[in-house]
């Protein structure tokens, strides 16, 4: 500038110049913030009560992420209202990467029931990484005559109204998946759905034969299957599992691709979180998913470690939201049943 003060170009107001300077300053600060991220502890919101099945995996993964990034990731419980309290809290949080949400398969169900939510999970959250998937299975009581899904449906058709199917909760993924497979086979109105508060109360009823069938995550059922107290007649996920290699999937037994469900777990952030921070977190969680000390502990129960990209995880969310909305519409399931 040859020692002279820079003059405001003709036609530019001082207000415009100030705005441009401010934007340049903010961009510089943001770039520095991304480079230094994280420079303080990260809060990780768990929208479920303490002691639930999502907690152990989340604790293991965030401990490893904190070790890799040099700052603690601190679990904070905000349960209630079918996870909408904790989810809503994250949606309204500052989008700076310091507030994350533990997400599970149930996240994609409640948009089918709650049309008046103050947020949209497909727009108001940024999906960081899908961490793991777990297989699911259709279980039956040991005395049940069917040995596979085709025989199961044949029994239902021959005995309308006599089969009791237990679920871990009205409107949950197990309930919707059970309704979906019966709707696809034209037997939805031939079974009685009995809803419990969680998986724990279902197993004694299934073992005793007071209910006949139960769609569930495979991990908690494995000890009972091995002990002969319940039987798995179909894998409800898309692929067979090494834990029960001889049990075929619903698709292998005649149902259309996609019918059924897989449980999963991951992390999300508020919408608007800078892409550079999201990518840094995602890359870190991918390393977490592949680390032997994490994968070694989680893969024992059949978990498949993923560590996806943000784009891959978001597509899972969009697909599942659409699928569950279709199931609820076609089956007429209502939460006040």
N, C-alpha and C positions, 0 to 999 in steps of 0.2 A: 504493500500500500504506500511505499515511498515515504514513510514517516507521517503521512496525513491521516486524519481521522476518516473512517469509512462514512460516507454520506448515504442517507436514505435514498434509494432510487426514486426517480420521479414517478408519481402515480401510486406509490406505496404509502399507506398511512402508518403512523407510528404504532397504531394498534395491531396492524397486520404483522409488522416487524417483531413486535413483542410476542405475538402468538407463535410465530415461527421460531423465535429464540427459545420460548418455553417448551415447544414440542421437541426441539433439538436437545434441550437439557433433560427432559423426561426420558427421551430415547436413550441418552447416554447413561442415565441412572438405571434404567431398566436393564440395559445390557450388562452393567456392572452387577446388578442384582442377580441376573441369571448366572453369571460367571461364578459368583460367590455362593450360590444356592446349594444347600441350605446353610444359613449362617446362624440359625437358632433351632430349637426343637420343633418337630413337625407333629401336629395333633392329628390322630387317626381315629375317626368317629366310627364306633361299632353300634349299629342301630338295633341290636338285639340285647336281651338281658345277659348278665354275666353267667358263665357256665354252659353256654350253648355250643353247638357243634362248630360254629365259625370261629370261635375265640382261639382255640389252640393253634390253628393254622395261621391266623392273623398275627398272633404274638411271635410265632417263629419267624415269619417273613419280615415283619417290621423290625425285629431285632437285627436280623441280617442286613436289611437295608440301612439301618442306622450305623452299623459297623462300617459298611462300605462308603457311606457319605460323611461320616464323622460327626453326625448330630443324632441325638436320640429321637426315635419315633415313639410317641406316647399314646397309648390306647385310652380312649375316652368313651364311656358307655352312654348312649342316649337312646334307650329303647322306647317302644310304645307305638300305638296306632298303626300296626302292621308295617313297621319300620319307617313310616312317613315322617315321624318326628325327627329322627336322626338324619334322614335324607334331606328333609326340608332345611335343617340347620346348616348342612354343608352347602346346599344350593345358595343360601343367603350369605355364606361366608366370603371373606375377601379372596378373590381369585389370584392368590400369589404363591400357591404351592404348599402353604404351611397348614392347610386343612384338607385332609383326605377322607374318603368314605370307604369302609369295607363293604363290598357289594356281594350279594349271593343271588341264586336263581330266583328267589322270591321277589326280587326287585322288579322283574319283568311281568309279574302277575297283577300287581295292584292297579296299573293303569286300566285294566279291563273292568275293574269294579268301581274305581273312584274317578268319576268323570269331572268332578269339581275341584280337583287338587289345585293348589296355588302354583304348582310347578309341573314341568313336562320332563320326564327323565330322558327323553331322546334329544332334548334341546338344552336343558339347564344343567346338565352334567357333562364333563369331559372325561372320557373313559381312558384310563391310564394303562392298565394291563390286566388281562385275564390270566390269573395265576395257575389255576388248576381245574380239572374236571374229575368228577367221580361217577362211576357206573351206578345204575339203579336196576332194580329187579322187581318182578311180580312174585310175591311169596304166597304160599298157601299153607294151611294147617296140615300136619302130617297125615291125617286120616282122609284128606280130600282125594277123591278118586282120580282126578286128572293128573297126568304126568307131563303134559305140555300145554301150550296155549290153545292149540286147536281142540284138544279134549276139554279144556276149561270152557271154551265158548260153547262147545256141544253140550256140556253139562248145564250151562246157564239156559240155553234154549230149551232143553228138555225139562228144566225145573224152574220156570219163571217165578220170580219173587222169593226164591228160597236161598239165594246166595247173599251173604252179608259181606260187603267190602269195607274194611276199616281204613280210615285216612288219618293223617296226623293233624288235620285241621280243615275246617270248611274254607274253601277258596284257596287252599294251598296248592303247590305244584303237584303233589301226589294226588289230590282230589281231582284237579283238572286233567291230569294225565290219565287217571282211571276212567273219568267220564269220556275222554277223547277216544280211548281204545274201545270202549263199549259203544260209543256213538258210531264209530267206523264199522263195527260188526253188527249194527242194528239191534243191540241188546241193552241199550242204556236204561230202558224202562223195565228191564227184567231183573235188575239187581237192586239191593238196598244199601245205600251209602251210610255208614255210621262214622261220625266225626269225633275224634278225640283231641285233647289238648297236648299235642306233641307226640313223638314216636314212642316214648317210654311206656305210656299206658296201653299202646296197641299190642305189643308183643305178648304179654300174658294172656290177652284175649285170643290172640291167634294160636298160641300154643295150646290153650284149653279147648279150642274149637268153637268158641262162642262167635267168632267171626271166621270167615273162610279164606279171605284173600286180603293182601295188603301191598300196595305199590310203595317202594321206599328206596332210599339210598342203601347201597349194598353194605357199606362199611359196618354199621352197627348190627347188621343181621348176620354177619359172617360166623361169629361164634355159635349162634343158634343153628345155622345151617350145618356147620361141622358136627354139632352135637346131635343132629337129627331131630331137633325140636320144631323146625319149620323147613319147608322145601321151596327152592327157587324153580319156577317153571318157565321163566322167560327173562331175558335181559331187556330192560326198557330203554337203554341207551342205543346209539346207532351201531356200536361195535361190541363184539364179545369182549369179556374181560379175562385176563390170565388167571384171576382168582377162581373163576368157575368156567373153565375152557369148554366144558361139554354142554353148557346151557346156551341155547341159541337165542338170537334176538327176536323181537316182535316182527321185524321185517322179514327175517328168514322163515318165520312161521305164518307169513301171509299178509301182514298189514302193510299199508303204504309207507314209503320212506318218510321219516320225520315224526310219525306218531309215536308218542312216548316222551321221555325227558331225560336230561342229564343234569345232575347238580354241579354247580361250579362256584368259584370264589374269585374275587378280583378287587381292584382298587379304582376309585374315581375321584375327580376333583371338581370344584365349581366351574361352570362354563365361563370362558374368558381367561382362564389361566394361561399365561404365555406358552406358546408352543414349545419354546426352547426348554422351559421348566418341565412341561409334560413329557417331552422326549427324554430329558435327563432322568426323570423318575422312572419312565418306562424301561429305559435301558438298564437302570439299576435293578428294577424288579425282574427283568429277564435274567440278569446274572444271579439274582436270588433263587429263581426257579430252577436254575441249572446247577446250583451249588450242591455238592454232595451232602453237606451237613443238613440242608433243608430237604432236598429231594429224598434223601435216604430215609428220613423220618416219615415223610408223607406218602411215599409210594407203597409202603407196606400195607395200607388199607385199600389199595387199588387206585389211588389217585394218579392221574396223568398230569404231570407238570407241564405248563404251557409257557408262560411269560410272553404274552402276545404283544403286538404293537397296538397303539391307541386305535388305529383304523380297524384292525381285526376285531378288537373287543367291541367297538361301537356297532359293527355289523351284526355281531351276536345279539346285542341288545335290541336293535331294530327288528331283526328277524323274530325273536322270541315275543316281543310286545305284540307284533302283528299276529303271531300264531295263537297266543292266549286270548287275544280279543276275539278271534274267529271261533275258538272253542267255546268261550263264554256265550257268544251270540248264538251259536248253533245249538248248544245244549240247554240254554236258558238258565244256567246256574246263577243264583242270587245269594248274596251274603246273609240275607235274613231268613234263609231256609231253616 
